[in-house]
Amino acid sequence: MTDWVQVDVDLGERSYPIYIGAGIMARGALLARHIGGGQVAVFSNETVAPLYLERLLEALGSRYQVDVFTMPDGEAHKNLDSYASAVDFLLEHRHGRDTTLIALGGGVVGDLTGFVAATYQRGVDFIQVPTTLLAQVDSSVGGKTAVNRPRGKNMIGAFYQPRCVLADTSVFDTLPEREYRAGLAEVVKYGVIVDAEFFRWLQKRAASCLARQPDALAHAVRRSCELKARVVSADEREGGLRAVLNFGHTFGHAIETLTGYRRYLHGEAVAIGMVMAADLSARQGLLPWAQAFEIRQLLASLGLPVAPPLLDAPDMVQAMGADKKVKNGKLWLVLAEAIGSVHVTEEVDMSALHQTLTAGERLCHG
């Protein structure tokens, strides 16, 4: 009997496993299953590398040529400059088409590594080893890779699936409290969009999740990965169903853009965005106000920000209009009908949207 679990993302020839368990990063045999050549490039950042790089290198052993690219920490560095530096690093160390890139870090490292893998020599293999809760339950799964531009988040990227994901839950022991709580926002999202029972479980176990109790965390990570894998397997390239995973993200991305990617962690911006999306859903008569308030309360109970910053409504609308969820010049949003059920729509009441954008602290109070 193993002390880890496996969740599969079913995408035909591009299918891959998510391995979840404490200490799984050190399982060299699992890594070796997914490394086809003799070269490995580990991408990490200045915060994560001192904590976990040695453990990963020990797991890799001496069978590969291993080179390590370390980038600065933070969303502000998920850009074309970092991308160019990473590609130059691979060229300098003469990595070929049979190399495997390993992303050791949070969402920024994972997104950048995946985008480099998708484009370097027209595509090389990569493995996700996410070291934050948010990355384990969201960004490492599904193959979305990208970098940011000053006018928009994730506007340059590609769908490119990893060979596998190693979600080592022991990393939560060293994860800073703010980073940890930011990851809980994406966990809550899954309950809101597709699993009301999971949402109710989170309400009951919020204190356990905040205290990082192993059994609660194991269930939260596994269920989140199962739900995302189900959605991605049904719609890999966001042609329809997968768009529901963006609940709150159009608001959140606009907040991140307007605050220069420095004021909020991604999960914090998403938490605020989900409160705003729930508020708009209620104002349009789709979601009961009581449930909109429940969403806000759960996020607040997990130590997440729920009040938007003071930003001009026209600026928010413009930033939301630059998001990837615009089709034929129309803004498409994910709105909730009930906890556990959302849909994507272009039927956005602009008056109601303006009220949401100017509601501030009054959000979801009806």
Secondary structure by P-SEA (a helix, b strand, c coil): cccbbbbbbcccccbbbbbbccccccaaaaaaacccccbbbbbbccccccccaaaaaaaaccccbbbbbbbbcccccccaaaaaaaaaaaaaacccccbbbbbcccaaaaaaaaaaaaccccccccccccccccccccccccccccccccccccccccccccccccccccccccccaaaaaaaaaaaaaaaacccaaaaaaaaaaaaaaaaccaaaaaaaaaaaaaaaaaaaaacccccccccccccaaaaaaaaaaaaccccccaaaaaaaaaaaaaaaaaaaccccaaaaaaaaaaaaaaccccccccccaaaaaaaaaacccccccbbbbbccccccbbbbbcccaaaaaaaaaacccccccc
